[in-house]
Amino acid sequence: MQTTRRDVLKGISLGTGSVLLGPIIQQLQAQAAGMPLPKRFLFVVEGNGLPWSHIQPQGIERKNIVGGTYTNRKGNGERPFRELPLADLELAEALHPVNDFKDRVTILQGLSGKMTSGGHSNDFGALGACNAQGGVGNNGAPANETIDYALGRRVSSIYPQIGIGIAGKPEQGLIYNCSAAGKNKPVPTQCRPDLAFESLFGSVADGSGRNRFDTRKNLLDHVSKDIRRAEAGLAGPEREKLQSYLEAFESMRQRHDKLVAMEAQLKSHAPPVTDKYTSEVETDRLDAQFDIATAALVSGLTNVVTVASGAGNQYFGITFTGLGIGIGKHGIGHGGSYNGMTWDVMATKIRKFHFELIARTIRKLQSVPEGDGTMFDNTLVVYLSDAAEGHHSRCWEWPMVLIGNLGGKLKCGRYLEWPGHGAKGHRHIGNLYTTFLNAVGDNRETFGQRDPLLEKEIDQHGPCEELLV
């Protein structure tokens, strides 16, 4: 009988019995069996709005939407859908760092997001395609799960989604600003790189970091035993309720065990911890968070990472002193200047820094072989602002940049511009997020909330077919 590659890999896994090789062997087995390679997403959400001109390729003329009422805007939206290749076009200055990947870049113009709240930030609405106003605190409350978490559940790894980022103050740790697991279920963004590293790579940390990781394991063991003892003396609804608590703690315990089992793999990919992890300079902390995001994807901890840079109503005014800018993004949004730089120059400088970090992540993913290509071949980077098209957003437009094709699921290397809000053929961010879900096998027809202004005008079902292969 001929021995297949799959049999050999299975034999290696069973023969060695090594839990340290488990994740790697499982990936190889999946590839040998012809199973699809995992799809990955990196969402980069920058606060304070993204004017469409900041990502517009040179040589493509585009006019602003005329202000005023919805009716006036609708009348100015009757421009046809446009699709142009990027190959012979020069990218906007802010996107120059990703010029080497232009064949994988897609510029999206004309999408709207009127179902969200608008203002300085749309908070959970930016990734949720929903209105997040009316909740407790200044960041509102999610009306449904956000797209990063929805995708994370579909392409799940140990963590369905990891949220990291930066806020204005170095000491700020966990915040709740843009991601959610469901209605009224926000998930945290860790804004301290040192704590993010410890929570994700604590099993390979040295000194006190490893001690705290082991302490959490012991605590979970004790809690689970206590719940089991209490469960034995209960019956009916009380026992069922306690069982749900037990499942939650055991899920955390299992995740802890998986991290321990992946020690060798994590150690090989964990970024070196330097002073930038505790720096008071926001650019250092963002730099460190991108290192962590890349390591989390490469090591297999997760397939979805959200990097939130000053996103959310309480955090959009962050100052990028590390780039020589002495006023906050709130001041920049109001047209402020600093040291001879206009608001436009400063905003472009900040945006360009984000794309430099994105380019570094892409190059790292390109260096990791996977199947017949690299990890980047199965990854999509999504860049957007939580405030849509401007500092005081109205969400008539929501410019975005995509980089990657998800293993050939998406067309790329193009400029796409949809007809304006209310015009035939118009699409909104809910349609875009439906597209992402369809690309990974979740064939739902809608995502998020509907736009009430389009209720009688536009069919809001389905993906953006122009993006799908």
Secondary structure as a PSIPRED ss2 file (coil, helix, strand):
# PSIPRED VFORMAT (PSIPRED V4.0)

   1 M C   1.000  0.000  0.000
   2 Q C   1.000  0.000  0.000
   3 T C   1.000  0.000  0.000
   4 T C   1.000  0.000  0.000
   5 R H   0.000  1.000  0.000
   6 R H   0.000  1.000  0.000
   7 D H   0.000  1.000  0.000
   8 V H   0.000  1.000  0.000
   9 L H   0.000  1.000  0.000
  10 K H   0.000  1.000  0.000
  11 G H   0.000  1.000  0.000
  12 I H   0.000  1.000  0.000
  13 S H   0.000  1.000  0.000
  14 L H   0.000  1.000  0.000
  15 G H   0.000  1.000  0.000
  16 T H   0.000  1.000  0.000
  17 G C   1.000  0.000  0.000
  18 S C   1.000  0.000  0.000
  19 V H   0.000  1.000  0.000
  20 L H   0.000  1.000  0.000
  21 L H   0.000  1.000  0.000
  22 G H   0.000  1.000  0.000
  23 P H   0.000  1.000  0.000
  24 I H   0.000  1.000  0.000
  25 I H   0.000  1.000  0.000
  26 Q H   0.000  1.000  0.000
  27 Q H   0.000  1.000  0.000
  28 L H   0.000  1.000  0.000
  29 Q H   0.000  1.000  0.000
  30 A H   0.000  1.000  0.000
  31 Q H   0.000  1.000  0.000
  32 A H   0.000  1.000  0.000
  33 A C   1.000  0.000  0.000
  34 G C   1.000  0.000  0.000
  35 M C   1.000  0.000  0.000
  36 P C   1.000  0.000  0.000
  37 L C   1.000  0.000  0.000
  38 P C   1.000  0.000  0.000
  39 K C   1.000  0.000  0.000
  40 R E   0.000  0.000  1.000
  41 F E   0.000  0.000  1.000
  42 L E   0.000  0.000  1.000
  43 F E   0.000  0.000  1.000
  44 V E   0.000  0.000  1.000
  45 V E   0.000  0.000  1.000
  46 E E   0.000  0.000  1.000
  47 G C   1.000  0.000  0.000
  48 N C   1.000  0.000  0.000
  49 G C   1.000  0.000  0.000
  50 L C   1.000  0.000  0.000
  51 P C   1.000  0.000  0.000
  52 W H   0.000  1.000  0.000
  53 S H   0.000  1.000  0.000
  54 H H   0.000  1.000  0.000
  55 I H   0.000  1.000  0.000
  56 Q C   1.000  0.000  0.000
  57 P C   1.000  0.000  0.000
  58 Q E   0.000  0.000  1.000
  59 G C   1.000  0.000  0.000
  60 I C   1.000  0.000  0.000
  61 E C   1.000  0.000  0.000
  62 R C   1.000  0.000  0.000
  63 K C   1.000  0.000  0.000
  64 N C   1.000  0.000  0.000
  65 I C   1.000  0.000  0.000
  66 V C   1.000  0.000  0.000
  67 G C   1.000  0.000  0.000
  68 G C   1.000  0.000  0.000
  69 T C   1.000  0.000  0.000
  70 Y H   0.000  1.000  0.000
  71 T H   0.000  1.000  0.000
  72 N H   0.000  1.000  0.000
  73 R H   0.000  1.000  0.000
  74 K H   0.000  1.000  0.000
  75 G H   0.000  1.000  0.000
  76 N C   1.000  0.000  0.000
  77 G C   1.000  0.000  0.000
  78 E C   1.000  0.000  0.000
  79 R C   1.000  0.000  0.000
  80 P C   1.000  0.000  0.000
  81 F C   1.000  0.000  0.000
  82 R E   0.000  0.000  1.000
  83 E E   0.000  0.000  1.000
  84 L E   0.000  0.000  1.000
  85 P E   0.000  0.000  1.000
  86 L C   1.000  0.000  0.000
  87 A C   1.000  0.000  0.000
  88 D C   1.000  0.000  0.000
  89 L C   1.000  0.000  0.000
  90 E E   0.000  0.000  1.000
  91 L C   1.000  0.000  0.000
  92 A C   1.000  0.000  0.000
  93 E H   0.000  1.000  0.000
  94 A H   0.000  1.000  0.000
  95 L H   0.000  1.000  0.000
  96 H H   0.000  1.000  0.000
  97 P H   0.000  1.000  0.000
  98 V H   0.000  1.000  0.000
  99 N H   0.000  1.000  0.000
 100 D H   0.000  1.000  0.000
 101 F H   0.000  1.000  0.000
 102 K H   0.000  1.000  0.000
 103 D H   0.000  1.000  0.000
 104 R H   0.000  1.000  0.000
 105 V E   0.000  0.000  1.000
 106 T E   0.000  0.000  1.000
 107 I E   0.000  0.000  1.000
 108 L E   0.000  0.000  1.000
 109 Q E   0.000  0.000  1.000
 110 G C   1.000  0.000  0.000
 111 L C   1.000  0.000  0.000
 112 S E   0.000  0.000  1.000
 113 G C   1.000  0.000  0.000
 114 K C   1.000  0.000  0.000
 115 M C   1.000  0.000  0.000
 116 T C   1.000  0.000  0.000
 117 S C   1.000  0.000  0.000
 118 G C   1.000  0.000  0.000
 119 G E   0.000  0.000  1.000
 120 H C   1.000  0.000  0.000
 121 S C   1.000  0.000  0.000
 122 N C   1.000  0.000  0.000
 123 D C   1.000  0.000  0.000
 124 F C   1.000  0.000  0.000
 125 G H   0.000  1.000  0.000
 126 A H   0.000  1.000  0.000
 127 L H   0.000  1.000  0.000
 128 G H   0.000  1.000  0.000
 129 A C   1.000  0.000  0.000
 130 C C   1.000  0.000  0.000
 131 N C   1.000  0.000  0.000
 132 A C   1.000  0.000  0.000
 133 Q C   1.000  0.000  0.000
 134 G C   1.000  0.000  0.000
 135 G C   1.000  0.000  0.000
 136 V C   1.000  0.000  0.000
 137 G C   1.000  0.000  0.000
 138 N C   1.000  0.000  0.000
 139 N C   1.000  0.000  0.000
 140 G C   1.000  0.000  0.000
 141 A C   1.000  0.000  0.000
 142 P C   1.000  0.000  0.000
 143 A C   1.000  0.000  0.000
 144 N C   1.000  0.000  0.000
 145 E C   1.000  0.000  0.000
 146 T C   1.000  0.000  0.000
 147 I H   0.000  1.000  0.000
 148 D H   0.000  1.000  0.000
 149 Y H   0.000  1.000  0.000
 150 A H   0.000  1.000  0.000
 151 L H   0.000  1.000  0.000
 152 G H   0.000  1.000  0.000
 153 R H   0.000  1.000  0.000
 154 R H   0.000  1.000  0.000
 155 V C   1.000  0.000  0.000
 156 S C   1.000  0.000  0.000
 157 S C   1.000  0.000  0.000
 158 I C   1.000  0.000  0.000
 159 Y E   0.000  0.000  1.000
 160 P C   1.000  0.000  0.000
 161 Q C   1.000  0.000  0.000
 162 I E   0.000  0.000  1.000
 163 G E   0.000  0.000  1.000
 164 I E   0.000  0.000  1.000
 165 G E   0.000  0.000  1.000
 166 I E   0.000  0.000  1.000
 167 A C   1.000  0.000  0.000
 168 G C   1.000  0.000  0.000
 169 K C   1.000  0.000  0.000
 170 P C   1.000  0.000  0.000
 171 E C   1.000  0.000  0.000
 172 Q C   1.000  0.000  0.000
 173 G C   1.000  0.000  0.000
 174 L E   0.000  0.000  1.000
 175 I E   0.000  0.000  1.000
 176 Y E   0.000  0.000  1.000
 177 N E   0.000  0.000  1.000
 178 C E   0.000  0.000  1.000
 179 S E   0.000  0.000  1.000
 180 A E   0.000  0.000  1.000
 181 A E   0.000  0.000  1.000
 182 G E   0.000  0.000  1.000
 183 K C   1.000  0.000  0.000
 184 N C   1.000  0.000  0.000
 185 K E   0.000  0.000  1.000
 186 P E   0.000  0.000  1.000
 187 V E   0.000  0.000  1.000
 188 P E   0.000  0.000  1.000
 189 T E   0.000  0.000  1.000
 190 Q E   0.000  0.000  1.000
 191 C C   1.000  0.000  0.000
 192 R C   1.000  0.000  0.000
 193 P H   0.000  1.000  0.000
 194 D H   0.000  1.000  0.000
 195 L H   0.000  1.000  0.000
 196 A H   0.000  1.000  0.000
 197 F H   0.000  1.000  0.000
 198 E H   0.000  1.000  0.000
 199 S H   0.000  1.000  0.000
 200 L H   0.000  1.000  0.000
 201 F H   0.000  1.000  0.000
 202 G H   0.000  1.000  0.000
 203 S H   0.000  1.000  0.000
 204 V H   0.000  1.000  0.000
 205 A C   1.000  0.000  0.000
 206 D C   1.000  0.000  0.000
 207 G C   1.000  0.000  0.000
 208 S H   0.000  1.000  0.000
 209 G H   0.000  1.000  0.000
 210 R H   0.000  1.000  0.000
 211 N H   0.000  1.000  0.000
 212 R H   0.000  1.000  0.000
 213 F H   0.000  1.000  0.000
 214 D H   0.000  1.000  0.000
 215 T H   0.000  1.000  0.000
 216 R H   0.000  1.000  0.000
 217 K H   0.000  1.000  0.000
 218 N H   0.000  1.000  0.000
 219 L H   0.000  1.000  0.000
 220 L H   0.000  1.000  0.000
 221 D H   0.000  1.000  0.000
 222 H H   0.000  1.000  0.000
 223 V H   0.000  1.000  0.000
 224 S H   0.000  1.000  0.000
 225 K H   0.000  1.000  0.000
 226 D H   0.000  1.000  0.000
 227 I H   0.000  1.000  0.000
 228 R H   0.000  1.000  0.000
 229 R H   0.000  1.000  0.000
 230 A H   0.000  1.000  0.000
 231 E H   0.000  1.000  0.000
 232 A H   0.000  1.000  0.000
 233 G C   1.000  0.000  0.000
 234 L C   1.000  0.000  0.000
 235 A C   1.000  0.000  0.000
 236 G H   0.000  1.000  0.000
 237 P H   0.000  1.000  0.000
 238 E H   0.000  1.000  0.000
 239 R H   0.000  1.000  0.000
 240 E H   0.000  1.000  0.000
 241 K H   0.000  1.000  0.000
 242 L H   0.000  1.000  0.000
 243 Q H   0.000  1.000  0.000
 244 S H   0.000  1.000  0.000
 245 Y H   0.000  1.000  0.000
 246 L H   0.000  1.000  0.000
 247 E H   0.000  1.000  0.000
 248 A H   0.000  1.000  0.000
 249 F H   0.000  1.000  0.000
 250 E H   0.000  1.000  0.000
 251 S H   0.000  1.000  0.000
 252 M H   0.000  1.000  0.000
 253 R H   0.000  1.000  0.000
 254 Q H   0.000  1.000  0.000
 255 R H   0.000  1.000  0.000
 256 H H   0.000  1.000  0.000
 257 D H   0.000  1.000  0.000
 258 K H   0.000  1.000  0.000
 259 L H   0.000  1.000  0.000
 260 V H   0.000  1.000  0.000
 261 A H   0.000  1.000  0.000
 262 M C   1.000  0.000  0.000
 263 E H   0.000  1.000  0.000
 264 A H   0.000  1.000  0.000
 265 Q H   0.000  1.000  0.000
 266 L H   0.000  1.000  0.000
 267 K H   0.000  1.000  0.000
 268 S H   0.000  1.000  0.000
 269 H H   0.000  1.000  0.000
 270 A C   1.000  0.000  0.000
 271 P C   1.000  0.000  0.000
 272 P C   1.000  0.000  0.000
 273 V C   1.000  0.000  0.000
 274 T C   1.000  0.000  0.000
 275 D H   0.000  1.000  0.000
 276 K H   0.000  1.000  0.000
 277 Y H   0.000  1.000  0.000
 278 T C   1.000  0.000  0.000
 279 S C   1.000  0.000  0.000
 280 E C   1.000  0.000  0.000
 281 V C   1.000  0.000  0.000
 282 E H   0.000  1.000  0.000
 283 T H   0.000  1.000  0.000
 284 D H   0.000  1.000  0.000
 285 R H   0.000  1.000  0.000
 286 L H   0.000  1.000  0.000
 287 D H   0.000  1.000  0.000
 288 A H   0.000  1.000  0.000
 289 Q H   0.000  1.000  0.000
 290 F H   0.000  1.000  0.000
 291 D H   0.000  1.000  0.000
 292 I H   0.000  1.000  0.000
 293 A H   0.000  1.000  0.000
 294 T H   0.000  1.000  0.000
 295 A H   0.000  1.000  0.000
 296 A H   0.000  1.000  0.000
 297 L H   0.000  1.000  0.000
 298 V H   0.000  1.000  0.000
 299 S H   0.000  1.000  0.000
 300 G C   1.000  0.000  0.000
 301 L C   1.000  0.000  0.000
 302 T E   0.000  0.000  1.000
 303 N C   1.000  0.000  0.000
 304 V E   0.000  0.000  1.000
 305 V E   0.000  0.000  1.000
 306 T E   0.000  0.000  1.000
 307 V E   0.000  0.000  1.000
 308 A E   0.000  0.000  1.000
 309 S E   0.000  0.000  1.000
 310 G C   1.000  0.000  0.000
 311 A C   1.000  0.000  0.000
 312 G C   1.000  0.000  0.000
 313 N C   1.000  0.000  0.000
 314 Q C   1.000  0.000  0.000
 315 Y C   1.000  0.000  0.000
 316 F C   1.000  0.000  0.000
 317 G C   1.000  0.000  0.000
 318 I C   1.000  0.000  0.000
 319 T C   1.000  0.000  0.000
 320 F C   1.000  0.000  0.000
 321 T H   0.000  1.000  0.000
 322 G H   0.000  1.000  0.000
 323 L H   0.000  1.000  0.000
 324 G C   1.000  0.000  0.000
 325 I C   1.000  0.000  0.000
 326 G C   1.000  0.000  0.000
 327 I C   1.000  0.000  0.000
 328 G C   1.000  0.000  0.000
 329 K H   0.000  1.000  0.000
 330 H H   0.000  1.000  0.000
 331 G H   0.000  1.000  0.000
 332 I H   0.000  1.000  0.000
 333 G H   0.000  1.000  0.000
 334 H C   1.000  0.000  0.000
 335 G C   1.000  0.000  0.000
 336 G C   1.000  0.000  0.000
 337 S C   1.000  0.000  0.000
 338 Y E   0.000  0.000  1.000
 339 N C   1.000  0.000  0.000
 340 G C   1.000  0.000  0.000
 341 M E   0.000  0.000  1.000
 342 T C   1.000  0.000  0.000
 343 W H   0.000  1.000  0.000
 344 D H   0.000  1.000  0.000
 345 V H   0.000  1.000  0.000
 346 M H   0.000  1.000  0.000
 347 A H   0.000  1.000  0.000
 348 T H   0.000  1.000  0.000
 349 K H   0.000  1.000  0.000
 350 I H   0.000  1.000  0.000
 351 R H   0.000  1.000  0.000
 352 K H   0.000  1.000  0.000
 353 F H   0.000  1.000  0.000
 354 H H   0.000  1.000  0.000
 355 F H   0.000  1.000  0.000
 356 E H   0.000  1.000  0.000
 357 L H   0.000  1.000  0.000
 358 I H   0.000  1.000  0.000
 359 A H   0.000  1.000  0.000
 360 R H   0.000  1.000  0.000
 361 T H   0.000  1.000  0.000
 362 I H   0.000  1.000  0.000
 363 R H   0.000  1.000  0.000
 364 K H   0.000  1.000  0.000
 365 L H   0.000  1.000  0.000
 366 Q H   0.000  1.000  0.000
 367 S C   1.000  0.000  0.000
 368 V C   1.000  0.000  0.000
 369 P E   0.000  0.000  1.000
 370 E E   0.000  0.000  1.000
 371 G C   1.000  0.000  0.000
 372 D C   1.000  0.000  0.000
 373 G E   0.000  0.000  1.000
 374 T E   0.000  0.000  1.000
 375 M H   0.000  1.000  0.000
 376 F H   0.000  1.000  0.000
 377 D H   0.000  1.000  0.000
 378 N H   0.000  1.000  0.000
 379 T E   0.000  0.000  1.000
 380 L E   0.000  0.000  1.000
 381 V E   0.000  0.000  1.000
 382 V E   0.000  0.000  1.000
 383 Y E   0.000  0.000  1.000
 384 L E   0.000  0.000  1.000
 385 S E   0.000  0.000  1.000
 386 D C   1.000  0.000  0.000
 387 A C   1.000  0.000  0.000
 388 A C   1.000  0.000  0.000
 389 E C   1.000  0.000  0.000
 390 G C   1.000  0.000  0.000
 391 H C   1.000  0.000  0.000
 392 H C   1.000  0.000  0.000
 393 S E   0.000  0.000  1.000
 394 R C   1.000  0.000  0.000
 395 C C   1.000  0.000  0.000
 396 W C   1.000  0.000  0.000
 397 E C   1.000  0.000  0.000
 398 W C   1.000  0.000  0.000
 399 P C   1.000  0.000  0.000
 400 M E   0.000  0.000  1.000
 401 V E   0.000  0.000  1.000
 402 L E   0.000  0.000  1.000
 403 I E   0.000  0.000  1.000
 404 G C   1.000  0.000  0.000
 405 N C   1.000  0.000  0.000
 406 L C   1.000  0.000  0.000
 407 G C   1.000  0.000  0.000
 408 G C   1.000  0.000  0.000
 409 K C   1.000  0.000  0.000
 410 L E   0.000  0.000  1.000
 411 K C   1.000  0.000  0.000
 412 C C   1.000  0.000  0.000
 413 G C   1.000  0.000  0.000
 414 R E   0.000  0.000  1.000
 415 Y E   0.000  0.000  1.000
 416 L E   0.000  0.000  1.000
 417 E E   0.000  0.000  1.000
 418 W C   1.000  0.000  0.000
 419 P C   1.000  0.000  0.000
 420 G C   1.000  0.000  0.000
 421 H C   1.000  0.000  0.000
 422 G C   1.000  0.000  0.000
 423 A C   1.000  0.000  0.000
 424 K C   1.000  0.000  0.000
 425 G C   1.000  0.000  0.000
 426 H C   1.000  0.000  0.000
 427 R C   1.000  0.000  0.000
 428 H E   0.000  0.000  1.000
 429 I H   0.000  1.000  0.000
 430 G H   0.000  1.000  0.000
 431 N H   0.000  1.000  0.000
 432 L H   0.000  1.000  0.000
 433 Y H   0.000  1.000  0.000
 434 T H   0.000  1.000  0.000
 435 T H   0.000  1.000  0.000
 436 F H   0.000  1.000  0.000
 437 L H   0.000  1.000  0.000
 438 N H   0.000  1.000  0.000
 439 A H   0.000  1.000  0.000
 440 V C   1.000  0.000  0.000
 441 G C   1.000  0.000  0.000
 442 D C   1.000  0.000  0.000
 443 N C   1.000  0.000  0.000
 444 R C   1.000  0.000  0.000
 445 E C   1.000  0.000  0.000
 446 T C   1.000  0.000  0.000
 447 F C   1.000  0.000  0.000
 448 G C   1.000  0.000  0.000
 449 Q C   1.000  0.000  0.000
 450 R C   1.000  0.000  0.000
 451 D C   1.000  0.000  0.000
 452 P H   0.000  1.000  0.000
 453 L H   0.000  1.000  0.000
 454 L H   0.000  1.000  0.000
 455 E C   1.000  0.000  0.000
 456 K C   1.000  0.000  0.000
 457 E C   1.000  0.000  0.000
 458 I C   1.000  0.000  0.000
 459 D C   1.000  0.000  0.000
 460 Q C   1.000  0.000  0.000
 461 H C   1.000  0.000  0.000
 462 G C   1.000  0.000  0.000
 463 P C   1.000  0.000  0.000
 464 C C   1.000  0.000  0.000
 465 E C   1.000  0.000  0.000
 466 E C   1.000  0.000  0.000
 467 L C   1.000  0.000  0.000
 468 L E   0.000  0.000  1.000
 469 V C   1.000  0.000  0.000
